[in-house]
Structures are given as structure tokens and as C-alpha cells.
């Protein structure tokens, strides 16, 4: 079992939400104080360093035009982390390649980070959330197809070493592709893909990449993992799906007492409560099939962003499997419950900082998890396990 400390590097110093329409896309940047923002980044980087000291790996992501994640250029932060850390694996989850027009540039950025970190990069890719379609001046139609072509081009750029090649695809056209530097890891850094739908997970399983899902809870995660295993087997990869092919991301806060844990969890819950987004940003026409959008709006399908509620409670999100919070024993039990329910996974992606959770509170939770929860997970859920319900039962 591997654990990754994840921060969305949020900027929480906002006016009351009644004073703005959306926390994403259209929130005026005059609200952002660069001095406060610089101080936040100082502490976020220090918290990632604390995670490394405690034996926890590092994860970050990228979003655009939002206070929920003030990291519009994650490769820059990755490069900084590559130099201030020494041993932790560095996961970006991920590069929103369907919204970017230069896949070869992404291949170059990731190869450079891999060299700077001496081969510690885990390169994740995402289609990109619907709110950022308009902000990226992108077409919401055929984002899955753009994503697939971009990823194939990136991997070819990483693995072609005998001089330039040309790419003439449906969406991308590149001449003289011959990236310098090439990746440190051979044949290329591990590839992760994040998707929250069974159809997407089945495609990822067929390709054999690491599948991550975020805030999909008990039933949503189970469906995603079942689809991944189906894609894996139907692609002829064998009956056994290694446990390290699957990852789950959740909000996490570990306190020494229930009262301390509850106070920290209430602050982490800012990530859910603050996500005020109007429907015209959340549901751009063409981003997903109309039937899927209709089911999301009726509450039949979960959407990890658009369905968040300002009325969410700590108990509610714990019961849904979106948060693990409490004492070390309680967090272990919550983790054990979802692990068994979904058939196991090999990576726990920990959103351990959000909103007004301060530096000392964040560090305490990282250390409580690393010292009192993670050793039990590593002992009981080995990296050699096989994903599936029989395997999850076998490690109990």
C-alpha cells in the first residue's frame, strides 16, 4: 500500500458566496492577494516535505481560473518539488491534455521533471473538468478522442530515440518530434489516468495504466474498479489485476482525539462546501452524452464536483466514503471498509489539506496518519496483492 499527500493549493480567503456567482471561471482575480498566495505556497511546499519525511509520497494537480486549486501550471511546482525533495515519488494527476494544444510540449515538461527528480515522476493525465472548457477556449465535443490521441503522441515522443518523427492525426499535427531531454525512467514514467466513470475505467484497464478515481464513494468506486478489471481481462492482460493498478482519492483528517479530528475534518470539508458552480459551467453542451447529464442532474449518477452541496456534513461524507476522519483506529476502520467493499486498491490519495486548515493542523494529520495508520495498511495490504473481492477478503 502506498499513500500520497495531496493538496489542491486552495486560496480560501474569499468573500461570502452570496457575493459571487461561481468559485470557478468567473471569480474576479482582484480577490486574490499575491502576498497571501505566496505565503500559502511556502507552507504547501513545506507540508509536502513533511510528508516525504514521514514516508508518504507526493501528489499535486492542476486547475485553471479557480480558487479551489491555485496551480494553473503544475509542471512548474513539480520542478520545484523535484529539487527540494529527495526520495518521494512525485505524482501529477494530472495534465489536462484534452484542453491543451501542444501534447509534445507536455511530453517535454514531464521528461524534464523526470530528469530533475532522478526518475521519481509518476505522470498522470486527465481529460479535464467541464468548467475549464470555456476557460481553455476548447471545444467540449470529442474531448475523449482528443485525450486519447494526445496521450498516444506523448508516449511515442517519450519512447522514440532515433531522430525526428512526424504526427498527422485527427486533432494534432506535429513535425520533427524529437524531444530533449528524454525521460530518466525507461521506457517512460509510469502513466496514471483519472476517470470517475465505468466506461472510462474500462478503457484504462485495457491499456494497463494506473486507474485513479476521486470522491466516488462506495458504489461509484466499486463500479469503476469492476469496469477496469473487465477492460484489463478482455484486453488479454490475464485474469489477475495487480493491486497497484488502482488508486482512490478521499478527504482525510487524522486526529489524536475524536474532537481534534472532527475540528480538522470540518475545515477540510471546505473543499466540498465551497464548490459553488452554475450549471452552464458544470454542464457544457457536448462534454458528455445528454443522457449522462440528465442522470447526474436527477442525482442518479455521482459527479465529484457538480453535485457537491453546501449542506454537506462530516458524518454524511464519511458514510458516503468520500472522507476518512477520526482517530487512527477510526480512520483505519473506514479505510478497511471501503477497501473491502470495492475489492482493494494499492494507492490511497490523501487530500489532507483544504480551506482554512492551518499548517500545524495539516502536519499533525500527516504525521498521525503516517505513524499510526499507514504501517497497518502496509502490513495488511501488500503491494503483491491481486485486485478483486476474493483477494480483499483474503487479507482480512
C-alpha positions as CSV (number, residue, x, y, z in Angstrom):
1,X,0.0,0.0,0.0
2,X,1.3,3.4,-0.9
3,X,0.0,6.7,0.4
4,X,0.2,10.1,-1.3
5,X,-0.2,13.5,0.4
6,X,-2.4,15.7,-1.9
7,X,-3.1,19.4,-1.6
8,X,-5.1,21.4,-4.2
9,X,-3.3,24.5,-3.0
10,X,-6.6,26.4,-2.5
11,X,-7.0,30.1,-1.8
12,X,-9.7,30.2,0.9
13,X,-9.8,34.0,1.6
14,X,-13.0,34.7,-0.3
15,X,-16.0,37.0,0.3
16,X,-19.3,35.3,1.3
17,X,-20.5,33.1,-1.6
18,X,-23.7,35.2,-1.8
19,X,-21.4,37.9,-3.4
20,X,-20.3,35.9,-6.4
21,X,-21.9,33.5,-8.9
22,X,-19.2,30.9,-9.2
23,X,-15.9,30.0,-7.4
24,X,-14.7,28.8,-10.8
25,X,-14.0,30.5,-14.1
26,X,-15.6,33.9,-13.4
27,X,-14.4,34.8,-9.8
28,X,-12.6,38.1,-10.2
29,X,-8.9,37.8,-9.5
30,X,-8.8,41.1,-7.7
31,X,-9.9,39.0,-4.7
32,X,-6.5,37.2,-4.8
33,X,-3.8,38.7,-2.7
34,X,-0.4,37.7,-4.1
35,X,1.3,38.1,-0.7
36,X,-1.1,35.8,1.0
37,X,-0.8,33.4,-2.0
38,X,3.0,33.4,-1.7
39,X,2.8,32.6,2.0
40,X,0.3,29.7,1.2
41,X,2.7,28.2,-1.3
42,X,5.6,28.4,1.2
43,X,3.5,26.3,3.6
44,X,2.2,23.9,1.0
45,X,5.7,23.0,-0.2
46,X,6.8,22.6,3.4
47,X,3.9,20.2,4.0
48,X,4.9,18.1,1.0
49,X,8.4,18.0,2.5
50,X,6.9,16.8,5.9
51,X,5.0,14.1,4.0
52,X,8.3,12.9,2.5
53,X,10.0,12.8,5.9
54,X,7.2,10.6,7.1
55,X,7.4,8.1,4.3
56,X,4.4,9.4,2.3
57,X,4.7,10.2,-1.4
58,X,3.6,13.5,-3.0
59,X,0.7,14.3,-5.3
60,X,-0.5,17.5,-6.9
61,X,-2.8,18.5,-9.7
62,X,-3.7,21.4,-12.0
63,X,-6.8,23.6,-12.4
64,X,-7.5,26.9,-14.1
65,X,-9.3,30.1,-13.1
66,X,-10.4,28.8,-9.7
67,X,-9.8,29.5,-6.0
68,X,-10.1,25.8,-5.3
69,X,-6.7,25.0,-6.8
70,X,-4.4,27.9,-7.5
71,X,-1.9,25.8,-9.5
72,X,-2.5,26.5,-13.2
73,X,0.9,25.2,-14.1
74,X,1.6,22.1,-12.2
75,X,4.8,21.2,-14.0
76,X,6.4,24.3,-12.5
77,X,5.5,23.2,-9.0
78,X,6.7,19.6,-9.8
79,X,10.0,21.1,-10.9
80,X,10.4,22.9,-7.6
81,X,9.4,19.8,-5.6
82,X,11.9,17.7,-7.7
83,X,14.7,19.9,-6.2
84,X,13.5,20.2,-2.6
85,X,12.7,16.5,-2.1
86,X,15.0,13.5,-2.4
87,X,13.1,10.2,-2.1
88,X,9.3,10.7,-2.5
89,X,7.6,9.7,-5.7
90,X,6.1,12.8,-7.4
91,X,2.6,12.3,-8.9
92,X,0.9,14.8,-11.1
93,X,-2.8,13.9,-11.6
94,X,-2.9,15.3,-13.9
95,X,-2.1,17.0,-17.2
96,X,-5.4,18.1,-18.8
97,X,-4.3,17.2,-22.3
98,X,-7.7,17.3,-24.0
99,X,-7.6,21.1,-23.2
100,X,-4.0,21.7,-24.3
101,X,-3.0,22.3,-27.9
102,X,0.6,21.1,-27.7
103,X,0.9,17.4,-26.5
104,X,4.6,17.5,-27.4
105,X,5.2,20.3,-25.0
106,X,3.6,18.2,-22.3
107,X,5.9,15.3,-23.2
108,X,8.9,17.7,-22.9
109,X,7.7,19.1,-19.5
110,X,7.2,15.7,-18.0
111,X,10.6,14.4,-19.3
112,X,12.4,17.4,-17.8
113,X,10.7,16.8,-14.4
114,X,11.7,13.1,-14.6
115,X,15.3,14.1,-15.2
116,X,15.3,16.8,-12.5
117,X,13.9,14.3,-9.9
118,X,16.3,11.5,-11.0
119,X,13.4,9.3,-12.1
120,X,10.8,9.9,-9.4
121,X,7.9,11.2,-11.7
122,X,4.5,9.5,-11.9
123,X,2.9,11.1,-14.9
124,X,-0.9,11.4,-14.7
125,X,-3.3,12.6,-17.4
126,X,-6.9,13.7,-17.2
127,X,-9.5,14.8,-19.8
128,X,-10.1,18.0,-17.8
129,X,-13.1,19.1,-15.8
130,X,-16.1,20.6,-17.6
131,X,-15.7,24.1,-16.0
132,X,-12.4,24.7,-17.7
133,X,-13.6,24.0,-21.3
134,X,-14.6,27.7,-21.7
135,X,-11.6,29.0,-19.8
136,X,-9.4,27.0,-22.1
137,X,-11.2,28.1,-25.2
138,X,-11.7,24.5,-26.0
139,X,-14.5,22.6,-27.8
140,X,-16.4,20.4,-25.3
141,X,-17.2,17.8,-28.1
142,X,-14.8,14.9,-28.6
143,X,-12.6,15.5,-25.6
144,X,-12.2,11.8,-25.1
145,X,-10.9,11.4,-28.6
146,X,-8.5,14.4,-28.2
147,X,-7.3,12.9,-24.9
148,X,-6.6,9.5,-26.5
149,X,-4.7,11.0,-29.4
150,X,-2.7,13.3,-27.2
151,X,-1.7,10.6,-24.8
152,X,-0.5,8.3,-27.6
153,X,1.6,11.1,-29.1
154,X,3.1,11.9,-25.7
155,X,4.1,8.2,-25.1
156,X,5.6,8.0,-28.6
157,X,7.6,11.2,-28.0
158,X,9.0,9.7,-24.8
159,X,9.9,6.4,-26.4
160,X,11.3,7.4,-29.9
161,X,15.1,7.9,-29.7
162,X,16.3,7.6,-33.3
163,X,15.6,11.1,-34.6
164,X,12.5,13.1,-35.5
165,X,9.1,11.6,-36.5
166,X,6.0,13.4,-37.7
167,X,2.5,13.1,-36.5
168,X,-0.5,13.8,-38.6
169,X,-3.6,12.9,-36.6
170,X,-7.2,13.9,-36.4
171,X,-6.7,16.7,-33.9
172,X,-2.9,17.2,-33.7
173,X,-0.2,17.8,-36.3
174,X,3.5,17.9,-35.4
175,X,6.6,17.8,-37.5
176,X,10.1,17.0,-36.3
177,X,9.2,15.5,-32.9
178,X,12.5,14.7,-31.2
179,X,12.3,15.7,-27.5
180,X,15.3,16.7,-25.5
181,X,15.7,15.6,-22.7
182,X,14.2,12.2,-22.9
183,X,12.8,10.7,-19.7
184,X,15.1,9.4,-17.0
185,X,12.9,6.3,-16.5
186,X,12.8,3.7,-19.2
187,X,10.8,3.2,-21.3
188,X,8.9,6.1,-19.7
189,X,7.5,7.3,-16.4
190,X,4.5,5.3,-15.0
191,X,1.3,6.6,-16.6
192,X,-1.8,7.3,-14.4
193,X,-5.3,8.2,-15.7
194,X,-8.1,9.6,-13.6
195,X,-11.7,8.8,-14.5
196,X,-14.8,8.5,-12.5
197,X,-17.0,6.6,-15.0
198,X,-17.1,2.8,-15.7
199,X,-16.8,3.4,-19.5
200,X,-13.6,5.4,-18.9
201,X,-12.2,2.9,-16.5
202,X,-12.7,0.0,-18.9
203,X,-10.6,1.8,-21.5
204,X,-7.9,2.5,-18.9
205,X,-7.9,-1.2,-17.9
206,X,-7.5,-2.3,-21.5
207,X,-4.4,-0.1,-21.7
208,X,-3.0,-1.3,-18.4
209,X,-2.3,2.2,-16.9
210,X,-2.9,3.0,-13.3
211,X,-6.5,4.0,-12.7
212,X,-7.4,6.7,-10.1
213,X,-10.8,7.7,-9.1
214,X,-11.7,10.7,-6.8
215,X,-14.5,11.0,-4.4
216,X,-16.7,8.3,-6.0
217,X,-17.6,6.7,-2.7
218,X,-18.6,3.1,-2.1
219,X,-20.8,2.2,-5.0
220,X,-19.3,4.5,-7.6
221,X,-15.7,3.2,-6.9
222,X,-16.9,-0.4,-7.0
223,X,-18.4,0.2,-10.5
224,X,-15.3,1.9,-11.7
225,X,-13.0,-0.8,-10.5
226,X,-15.2,-3.6,-11.8
227,X,-15.1,-1.9,-15.2
228,X,-11.3,-1.6,-15.0
229,X,-10.9,-5.3,-14.2
230,X,-13.2,-6.1,-17.1
231,X,-11.2,-4.0,-19.6
232,X,-7.9,-5.5,-18.3
233,X,-9.1,-9.1,-18.8
234,X,-10.7,-8.6,-22.1
235,X,-7.6,-7.0,-23.5
236,X,-5.7,-10.2,-22.7
237,X,-3.7,-9.0,-19.8
238,X,-4.5,-12.0,-17.7
239,X,-7.1,-12.8,-15.0
240,X,-5.2,-11.2,-12.2
241,X,-5.2,-7.4,-11.9
242,X,-2.3,-6.2,-9.7
243,X,-3.5,-4.1,-6.7
244,X,-1.1,-1.3,-7.6
245,X,-3.1,-0.6,-10.8
246,X,-5.9,1.0,-8.7
247,X,-6.0,4.2,-6.6
248,X,-8.6,6.0,-4.6
249,X,-8.6,9.7,-3.5
250,X,-10.5,10.9,-0.5
251,X,-10.6,13.7,2.0
252,X,-8.6,12.6,5.1
253,X,-8.0,14.0,8.6
254,X,-6.4,12.0,11.4
255,X,-6.5,13.5,14.9
256,X,-5.2,12.2,18.2
257,X,-8.7,12.5,19.7
258,X,-12.2,12.5,18.2
259,X,-12.7,16.1,19.0
260,X,-9.5,17.1,17.3
261,X,-10.3,15.0,14.3
262,X,-13.8,16.5,14.0
263,X,-12.5,20.0,14.1
264,X,-9.9,19.3,11.3
265,X,-12.5,17.4,9.2
266,X,-14.9,20.4,9.4
267,X,-12.1,22.6,7.9
268,X,-11.2,20.0,5.2
269,X,-14.9,19.9,4.2
270,X,-14.4,23.4,2.8
271,X,-13.4,21.7,-0.5
272,X,-17.0,20.3,-0.9
273,X,-19.0,23.2,0.7
274,X,-17.2,25.9,-1.3
275,X,-17.8,24.4,-4.7
276,X,-20.4,26.9,-5.9
277,X,-20.7,26.5,-9.7
278,X,-23.6,27.4,-12.0
279,X,-24.9,24.7,-14.4
280,X,-23.7,26.5,-17.5
281,X,-20.1,25.9,-16.4
282,X,-20.7,22.4,-14.9
283,X,-22.6,21.0,-17.9
284,X,-21.2,22.5,-21.2
285,X,-23.1,21.0,-24.2
286,X,-21.3,18.2,-25.8
287,X,-18.9,17.4,-22.9
288,X,-20.9,14.2,-22.1
289,X,-23.9,12.5,-23.6
290,X,-27.2,14.2,-22.9
291,X,-28.4,11.0,-21.1
292,X,-25.5,11.1,-18.7
293,X,-26.1,14.8,-17.9
294,X,-29.7,14.1,-17.3
295,X,-28.9,11.3,-14.9
296,X,-26.4,13.5,-13.0
297,X,-28.9,16.3,-12.6
298,X,-31.5,13.8,-11.3
299,X,-29.0,12.5,-8.8
300,X,-28.8,9.1,-10.4
301,X,-25.1,9.4,-11.2
302,X,-22.5,10.9,-9.0
303,X,-20.3,13.8,-10.2
304,X,-17.5,14.5,-7.8
305,X,-17.7,18.2,-8.5
306,X,-21.1,19.3,-9.7
307,X,-23.1,17.5,-7.1
308,X,-21.3,18.9,-4.1
309,X,-23.6,20.5,-1.5
310,X,-23.1,23.5,0.7
311,X,-25.1,21.5,3.3
312,X,-22.6,18.5,3.3
313,X,-21.7,17.2,6.8
314,X,-18.7,15.4,8.1
315,X,-20.8,12.4,9.0
316,X,-22.5,12.4,5.6
317,X,-19.3,12.4,3.6
318,X,-17.7,9.7,5.9
319,X,-20.8,7.5,5.5
320,X,-20.6,8.0,1.7
321,X,-16.9,7.0,1.6
322,X,-15.8,10.5,0.5
323,X,-13.9,11.2,3.7
324,X,-11.9,9.3,6.3
325,X,-11.7,11.2,9.5
326,X,-11.3,10.4,13.2
327,X,-8.7,8.8,15.5
328,X,-6.1,6.5,13.9
329,X,-8.2,3.4,14.7
330,X,-11.3,5.0,13.3
331,X,-9.6,6.1,10.1
332,X,-8.1,2.6,9.7
333,X,-11.6,1.1,10.1
334,X,-13.1,3.5,7.5
335,X,-10.3,2.7,5.1
336,X,-10.7,-1.1,5.7
337,X,-14.4,-0.8,5.0
338,X,-14.1,0.8,1.5
339,X,-11.1,-1.3,0.6
340,X,-13.1,-4.5,1.2
341,X,-16.2,-3.1,-0.5
342,X,-14.5,-2.3,-3.8
343,X,-12.2,-5.2,-4.0
344,X,-9.0,-3.5,-2.9
345,X,-6.6,-0.8,-4.3
346,X,-3.0,-0.1,-3.9
347,X,-2.8,3.6,-3.6
348,X,-4.5,6.0,-1.2
349,X,-4.5,9.6,-2.4
350,X,-5.0,11.7,0.6
351,X,-6.5,15.2,0.3
352,X,-5.2,16.2,3.7
353,X,-5.3,20.0,3.3
354,X,-8.2,22.3,2.3
355,X,-9.8,25.6,3.1
356,X,-8.8,27.1,6.5
357,X,-6.9,24.0,7.8
358,X,-3.7,25.7,9.0
359,X,-0.1,24.4,8.7
360,X,0.2,22.9,12.2
361,X,-3.1,21.1,11.9
362,X,-2.2,19.7,8.5
363,X,1.2,18.5,9.7
364,X,-0.3,16.8,12.7
365,X,-2.7,14.9,10.5
366,X,0.1,13.8,8.1
367,X,2.1,12.5,11.0
368,X,-0.8,10.8,12.7
369,X,-1.6,9.0,9.5
370,X,1.9,8.1,8.6
371,X,2.9,6.9,12.1
372,X,-0.3,5.2,13.3
373,X,-2.4,4.2,10.2
374,X,-0.1,3.6,7.3
375,X,2.0,0.9,9.0
376,X,-1.1,-1.2,9.5
377,X,-2.2,-0.7,5.9
378,X,1.2,-1.7,4.6
379,X,1.3,-4.8,6.7
380,X,-2.2,-6.0,5.9
381,X,-2.5,-4.9,2.3
382,X,0.8,-5.8,0.5
383,X,1.7,-4.4,-2.9
384,X,1.8,-8.0,-4.2
385,X,-2.0,-8.4,-3.7
386,X,-4.4,-9.0,-6.5
387,X,-7.4,-6.7,-7.0
388,X,-10.8,-8.4,-6.6
389,X,-13.3,-9.3,-3.9
390,X,-11.7,-12.7,-3.1
391,X,-8.3,-11.0,-2.6
392,X,-9.7,-8.3,-0.4
393,X,-11.3,-10.9,1.8
394,X,-8.1,-12.9,1.9
395,X,-6.1,-10.1,3.6
396,X,-8.6,-9.6,6.4
